[in-house]
Amino acid sequence: MNAETPASLANPNSIEARDRRSVIHGLTDLAVHQERGPVVMESGRGVWVRDIHGNEYIEGMSGLWCIALGYGQKRLVAAAAQQMEKLAYYHLTNHRGHERVVELAEKLLAIAPVPMTRVWFANSGSEANDCAARIAWYYWNAVGKPEKRKFIAHLQAYHGNTIATASLSGVGYAHQRFNLPLEGFLHVACPDRLRNGLPGESEAEFARRLLADIEALILREGPETIAAFFTEPVLAAGGVVVPPEGYFAGLQALLKKYDILLVSDEVVTGFGRIGEMFGATAMGLKPDMLVAAKALSSAYIPISAVLVNDRIFEAMMRQSGELGVFGLTMTYSGHPVAAAVALEALAIYEEEDIAGRVARLEDAFLGGLRRRFRDHPRIAEVRGQGLLAGVQLVRSRAPLAFFPPAAGAGKLWAEAAERRGLIVRAIGDTIALCPPLIISEDEIAMLIDRLALALDDVEPLLAP
Ligand SMILES: Cc1ncc(COP(=O)(O)O)c(C=O)c1O
């Protein structure tokens, strides 16, 4: 990785050595980390980040799919500073409030892709999805169906890492040795045709087969026991999977038939990422709850939101009236500084028509990736929408053959990209790309060049 790292680790006072002695890193092999230490970032500007040794990288993943407006956005900094001066903190419990959170809630309701009536605030995508699950339970109790307690989500999808949202997430690493998933968190196949489609199956047949499996699961479990279905409009950490045509229409028909709530997890897709302000609009979803985080503040400060529709809020209000309280609360729910930053981010998305910009850049980005890798024998497909892409590395494209997971082929490619000055993420053998939405066409061309060069670099290491 970083050529400077070993020397830095040898120095016990280096930041890398101090990190090894003090910090626990997520999604990291903690034992390997003791050997190789971290890549320590120091500064960022636009789509670029620089580490403490002066190496510069294109941040091709927006950090963790989040820093949508890039680094050094002064308006967001100013919004935070002004709000800290004026009212650094207030909370929303016991009938208290503040101006910024009202403005932010009004704005989110105004731009929501379907009619929504109230907003609950939290601090991360995990918390917001966790709260959406809690609200679903609260709702079904309010309407006299307390047995509706189970949740359904996709295998491979990621919805967070609290106890409930790690249970929703269909990824083994969040479950293994953590005693998860909890009971009642059910998973259905990921709508990834390359991996899960049958030979000769058309896109429509694939969608119909998955929907039939979902209906069979609902009937097996009993529709009267299912509270909600969580899905992302495009499954990001699941490998950038765009569900097949007809899948979401059929899914929503099933949910309606069996009276199951739909939660659209827009933690990645919200605020322009796939060329519309919300992924629900792009993919034709009509959710009962919509969860936003990450780009809501362009990651400058933690904040997340759950938008709920009238059906849900009416029942919440009635039940809380009976109980004398709505018992969900968090110290930093609707934090005024975070709300001020989010409001400013939303103003920038609108003023600069960021969603329109993303739609216009799709051809340079996704089209560019497709053109570059069209004839490459190791690339099976480039999936995605807007400025979100998954480039699928395979052992052989024709006939289609995957690498064994233990080969770590995707990881090798991602590491080579980093040496070339491009940060990407390997999700298995899918290289995920999610650059800041302010990326220029020239920077997109550089990103694609560096990714292609990195693939040439690793070719000698890949099995024939
Ligand atoms: C779709 C989706 N939902 C939820 C989360 C969890 O968000 P957070 O990491 O802010 O808790 C993520 C994080 O990557 C995500 O991609």
Ligand as a Chemical Component Dictionary entry (heavy atoms), coordinates in Angstrom:
data_LIG
# 
_chem_comp.id                   LIG 
_chem_comp.type                 NON-POLYMER 
_chem_comp.pdbx_formal_charge   0 
_chem_comp.three_letter_code    LIG 
# 
loop_
_chem_comp_atom.comp_id 
_chem_comp_atom.atom_id 
_chem_comp_atom.alt_atom_id 
_chem_comp_atom.type_symbol 
_chem_comp_atom.charge 
_chem_comp_atom.model_Cartn_x 
_chem_comp_atom.model_Cartn_y 
_chem_comp_atom.model_Cartn_z 
_chem_comp_atom.pdbx_ordinal 
LIG C1 C1 C 0 -27.921 2.010 2.308  1  
LIG C2 C2 C 0 -27.321 2.271 3.647  2  
LIG N1 N1 N 0 -28.121 2.322 4.711  3  
LIG C3 C3 C 0 -27.640 2.568 5.935  4  
LIG C4 C4 C 0 -26.287 2.749 6.151  5  
LIG C5 C5 C 0 -25.770 2.997 7.514  6  
LIG O1 O1 O 0 -25.426 4.339 7.652  7  
LIG P1 P1 P 0 -24.394 4.789 8.779  8  
LIG O2 O2 O 0 -23.074 4.186 8.446  9  
LIG O3 O3 O 0 -24.430 6.301 8.690  10 
LIG O4 O4 O 0 -24.912 4.307 10.066 11 
LIG C6 C6 C 0 -25.410 2.696 5.062  12 
LIG C7 C7 C 0 -23.958 2.902 5.242  13 
LIG O5 O5 O 0 -23.157 2.737 4.356  14 
LIG C8 C8 C 0 -25.939 2.438 3.782  15 
LIG O6 O6 O 0 -25.131 2.347 2.705  16 
# 
loop_
_chem_comp_bond.comp_id 
_chem_comp_bond.atom_id_1 
_chem_comp_bond.atom_id_2 
_chem_comp_bond.value_order 
_chem_comp_bond.pdbx_ordinal 
LIG C1 C2 SING 1  
LIG C2 N1 SING 2  
LIG C2 C8 DOUB 3  
LIG N1 C3 DOUB 4  
LIG C3 C4 SING 5  
LIG C4 C5 SING 6  
LIG C4 C6 DOUB 7  
LIG C5 O1 SING 8  
LIG O1 P1 SING 9  
LIG P1 O2 DOUB 10 
LIG P1 O3 SING 11 
LIG P1 O4 SING 12 
LIG C6 C7 SING 13 
LIG C6 C8 SING 14 
LIG C7 O5 DOUB 15 
LIG C8 O6 SING 16 
# 
